[in-house]
Amino acid sequence: MSTSQIFPTLIHHPTRVFSQWYSSVSAFAASIGTADFTYGMVHLVISPQAWAALPGNTAQNGDVVPFPTPNPPGALAGNASAATVHLYREDSELYRRYLGYVASLRAVLLESLGPEIQISLRDPQHNIIILSIPQIMEVMRTTYGTAAAADIEALLARLSEPIQGGDHDSFVSFTIGFRQTVAALDRAGQPLSQYLQCRRLQEAISSQSNIARAVAFYFETNPLLADQRLADLIAFVLRQLQNTSVSTIGYANTAAASPFPITPSPSPVHEAFMAVTDRRQRKRQGRGHGASPSTGPRHSTGLDSQSSQSARQYCFHHGYGGHPSSNCNFMRRSTVHTAAMRAATSPNDVPGGHP
């Protein structure tokens, strides 16, 4: 039986119980910090529109009165008066109490989500939840709330928002939000086909030439629509970006021109394309399986080498590129990973996928 201070939790049937859960979260947040703030910490969990609708939160001119978030006081001057020192101490104590209120609310909120939702919120690079309370609540509203027509339009518009950077970390962060939006559309009864998911992502990353080239090469090597899947596309691009060095021009080159003459090095996409072409040519010449290997050095493309097999292996906890889920020592010891997660061979094997 759950001991959570928020009931019902989202551990079971989150879409079905979302409304009751949301009300319970709001009531709990409103009860924290009332000695210092009229509405407690409710501003952290409700939408901006709901905050503006609370009595006293809209000025006569129509402006919304924001929550008076405490800030750490500045350093005291050496000759500060006794009254100034007194105010400094009061402000410092209020700020300390506010941080305590936020920490208490965050702990109870995360407990009410359950381990599987918590895993979906983790940052894949650091394996921790770095989202703020308002960000967590927005994800929950988008994922499990009942969507109206305006919500569907907002979700579709969010899919068209362009990526903000062309490096590996920017792409990881972008795809987390992109996949959450796709999942929200599916739960709202408006699922996108794999074809549309891939094309929407292609449109959103078109401003970053290095990622756009990797995406284009994915479609070139997977011309059949039946072979095009969002999870595979994301994994393909991530492998390309992992092979990209900021010191190389070519594939990693941006629009900024170097003031020095540089000889472009072959890009990973170009090398991979040449490797595929080379394999096709050898097959035409009758040197397929069992044929004698060609003499001379080979380019290490990441597709023909032994490491490519490892790169295609998928672990639900660690992602692509190391070992399969079934061999993950971390998940074997973990109490929050399910049998489906330990057996997953791709992000699509577990309901909701994995960022």
TAFEN-V783749 format. One line per field, one symbol per residue. phi: phi as a letter, one per 20 degrees, with the letter a starting at -180 (. if undefined). psi: psi as a letter, one per 30 degrees, with the letter a starting at -180 (. if undefined). burial: # if it has 9 or more other C-alpha atoms within 8 Angstrom, else .. A space follows every 50 residues. Layout:
# TAFEN-V783749
phi = ???
psi = ???
burial = ???
This chain:
# TAFEN-V783749
phi = .fdffdbfeefclgffdggfffffffffffeemffdcgdldffedefgff ffefgnecffenffefffffcfffffffdfffffffffffffffffffff ffffffffffffenfffgffeffffdlcedffggffffffffedffeegf fffffffffefffdbdeffffffffffffffffffffencfefgffffff fgffdffdffffffffffffecfeffeecgffffffffffffeedfeeem fefdffeffdfcefegegffffffffffffffffendefnefffenfdfe endefffffffefcdgednfocbfgfdeffffefedeeffffdfdbgefd gnmbf
psi = kkgkfkkllgekheeegeeeeeeeeeeeeffkgfffkegbgfffflleee effkkfgklfgfkkjlkikklkllkklfgkleeeeeeeeeeeeeeeeeee eeeeeeeeeeefeleeeeeffkkfefhljgkleeeeeeeeeeeflkklee eeeeeeeeffklkflgleeeeeeefeeeeeeeeeeefggikkleeeeeee eeefgffjeeeeeeeeeeeefifkeffjkeeeeeeeeeeeefgkkffkac egkafkkkfkkkjklkleeeeeeeeeeeeeeeeegghbkflkkllllkkj ffeflffeeeffkkkeefalgdllefgjeefefkffkleeeffkflfffk kfak.
burial = ...#.######..#..##.##..###########....#####.##.... ##....###.....#...................#..#..##.##..#.. ##..##.###########..###.........##.#####.####.#... .#..#...##.##..#.#.###.###.###########..##.##.##.# ######.########.###..#.....####.#########..#...### ###.............###.###.#......##...#............. #.#.#..#.##.####...######..#..#.....#...##.####### .....
